[in-house]
Amino acid sequence: MTDCPGKLSWPELVGSSGAAAAAVIERENRNVNAIVLKDGTPTTRDFRCDRVWVWVNDYGVVIRTPIVR
């Protein structure tokens, strides 16, 4: 577990549009920046309490649970 403040995961957003999911995430945890990325996009591996990757498919639909990373 982390010491990050606020909500840390959003399993209920799988299947939603990436843009809508990012808006919900940022509304529910004002400490994070939700970043929508197409599946397979390279990212850094460092952990940050202020970042949530929102992974989407070619149709812009969230394909995995967004979590603070």
Short mmCIF file of the C-alpha atoms (twelve columns), coordinates in Angstrom:
data_MODEL
# 
_entry.id   MODEL 
# 
loop_
_atom_site.group_PDB 
_atom_site.id 
_atom_site.type_symbol 
_atom_site.label_atom_id 
_atom_site.label_alt_id 
_atom_site.label_comp_id 
_atom_site.label_asym_id 
_atom_site.label_seq_id 
_atom_site.Cartn_x 
_atom_site.Cartn_y 
_atom_site.Cartn_z 
_atom_site.pdbx_PDB_model_num 
ATOM 1  C CA . MET A 1  0.000   0.000  0.000   1 
ATOM 2  C CA . THR A 2  1.105   3.576  -0.567  1 
ATOM 3  C CA . ASP A 3  0.900   6.750  1.422   1 
ATOM 4  C CA . CYS A 4  -0.688  8.598  -1.479  1 
ATOM 5  C CA . PRO A 5  -3.728  10.714 -0.541  1 
ATOM 6  C CA . GLY A 6  -7.216  10.120 -1.910  1 
ATOM 7  C CA . LYS A 7  -8.738  7.421  -4.066  1 
ATOM 8  C CA . LEU A 8  -6.100  5.219  -5.741  1 
ATOM 9  C CA . SER A 9  -7.959  3.026  -8.267  1 
ATOM 10 C CA . TRP A 10 -11.040 3.199  -10.474 1 
ATOM 11 C CA . PRO A 11 -12.094 -0.305 -11.620 1 
ATOM 12 C CA . GLU A 12 -15.581 0.994  -12.365 1 
ATOM 13 C CA . LEU A 13 -14.197 3.017  -15.305 1 
ATOM 14 C CA . VAL A 14 -13.115 0.012  -17.400 1 
ATOM 15 C CA . GLY A 15 -15.275 0.140  -20.525 1 
ATOM 16 C CA . SER A 16 -15.784 3.932  -20.334 1 
ATOM 17 C CA . SER A 17 -14.386 6.486  -22.738 1 
ATOM 18 C CA . GLY A 18 -10.828 7.525  -21.853 1 
ATOM 19 C CA . ALA A 19 -11.619 11.241 -21.783 1 
ATOM 20 C CA . ALA A 20 -14.632 10.751 -19.539 1 
ATOM 21 C CA . ALA A 21 -12.637 8.446  -17.256 1 
ATOM 22 C CA . ALA A 22 -9.840  11.009 -16.926 1 
ATOM 23 C CA . ALA A 23 -12.356 13.672 -15.929 1 
ATOM 24 C CA . VAL A 24 -13.882 11.395 -13.254 1 
ATOM 25 C CA . ILE A 25 -10.449 10.478 -11.880 1 
ATOM 26 C CA . GLU A 26 -9.329  14.095 -11.599 1 
ATOM 27 C CA . ARG A 27 -12.643 15.072 -9.987  1 
ATOM 28 C CA . GLU A 28 -12.495 12.257 -7.434  1 
ATOM 29 C CA . ASN A 29 -8.817  12.801 -6.548  1 
ATOM 30 C CA . ARG A 30 -7.649  16.370 -7.073  1 
ATOM 31 C CA . ASN A 31 -4.067  15.313 -6.291  1 
ATOM 32 C CA . VAL A 32 -3.643  13.407 -9.562  1 
ATOM 33 C CA . ASN A 33 -3.235  14.124 -13.249 1 
ATOM 34 C CA . ALA A 34 -4.999  11.468 -15.365 1 
ATOM 35 C CA . ILE A 35 -3.163  10.796 -18.617 1 
ATOM 36 C CA . VAL A 36 -4.953  8.948  -21.426 1 
ATOM 37 C CA . LEU A 37 -2.635  6.653  -23.393 1 
ATOM 38 C CA . LYS A 38 -3.193  4.155  -26.177 1 
ATOM 39 C CA . ASP A 39 -2.376  0.600  -25.112 1 
ATOM 40 C CA . GLY A 40 1.276   -0.170 -25.854 1 
ATOM 41 C CA . THR A 41 2.524   3.410  -25.514 1 
ATOM 42 C CA . PRO A 42 5.896   3.435  -23.717 1 
ATOM 43 C CA . THR A 43 5.894   5.123  -20.293 1 
ATOM 44 C CA . THR A 44 8.315   5.737  -17.468 1 
ATOM 45 C CA . ARG A 45 8.404   3.147  -14.710 1 
ATOM 46 C CA . ASP A 46 8.825   5.515  -11.785 1 
ATOM 47 C CA . PHE A 47 6.069   5.648  -9.170  1 
ATOM 48 C CA . ARG A 48 4.324   8.970  -8.567  1 
ATOM 49 C CA . CYS A 49 1.373   9.754  -6.320  1 
ATOM 50 C CA . ASP A 50 0.175   12.440 -8.735  1 
ATOM 51 C CA . ARG A 51 -0.188  10.337 -11.891 1 
ATOM 52 C CA . VAL A 52 -2.771  7.907  -13.238 1 
ATOM 53 C CA . TRP A 53 -2.320  6.253  -16.611 1 
ATOM 54 C CA . VAL A 54 -5.660  5.679  -18.362 1 
ATOM 55 C CA . TRP A 55 -5.039  2.913  -20.905 1 
ATOM 56 C CA . VAL A 56 -7.388  2.865  -23.906 1 
ATOM 57 C CA . ASN A 57 -7.809  0.751  -27.027 1 
ATOM 58 C CA . ASP A 58 -8.029  1.999  -30.626 1 
ATOM 59 C CA . TYR A 59 -11.607 3.120  -29.949 1 
ATOM 60 C CA . GLY A 60 -10.690 5.261  -26.923 1 
ATOM 61 C CA . VAL A 61 -12.272 2.813  -24.451 1 
ATOM 62 C CA . VAL A 62 -10.573 2.153  -21.097 1 
ATOM 63 C CA . ILE A 63 -9.186  -1.401 -21.133 1 
ATOM 64 C CA . ARG A 64 -7.605  -1.748 -17.646 1 
ATOM 65 C CA . THR A 65 -8.225  -0.397 -14.195 1 
ATOM 66 C CA . PRO A 66 -6.719  3.079  -13.850 1 
ATOM 67 C CA . ILE A 67 -4.535  3.237  -10.713 1 
ATOM 68 C CA . VAL A 68 -2.117  5.712  -9.180  1 
ATOM 69 C CA . ARG A 69 1.354   4.812  -10.501 1 
# 
